Amino acid sequence: MKKIILPALVIFILVSCKSKKVVTENVTKIEASTTVSSEISMAEMIAQGESIFQNKCGNCHALPKVKDYSAENWKPIMIRMQKEAEISDKEREYVYNYIVMQ
């Protein structure tokens, strides 16, 4: 059931936010919603997130199983590891979206 609800929620949020820009003043807070520009499709974003996850995260340690943590549990992990992996906020969003879509 969780496999259906979370992706549906993410897609709903993405569709509802598509026409407006999301301004985030607190860059340490991860939101499940992401504005998808016309430059990159959701599939491309997920593919980039997977690549970053495997290459940046997997470069320093064994990759955790994404199902071991909930979407909420991943947020503080992503914030902490973003600094270690030296990835941008956009790249962090790509990785987060890849993880929660698994």
Sequence and secondary structure as in RCSB ss.txt:
>XXXX:A:sequence
MKKIILPALVIFILVSCKSKKVVTENVTKIEASTTVSSEISMAEMIAQGESIFQNKCGNCHALPKVKDYSAENWK
PIMIRMQKEAEISDKEREYVYNYIVMQ
>XXXX:A:secstr
 HHHHHHHHHHHHHHHHTTS    S TT   S     TTS HHHHHHHHHHHIIIIIHHHS    GGGS HHHHH
HHHHHHHHHHT  HHHHHHHHHHHHT 
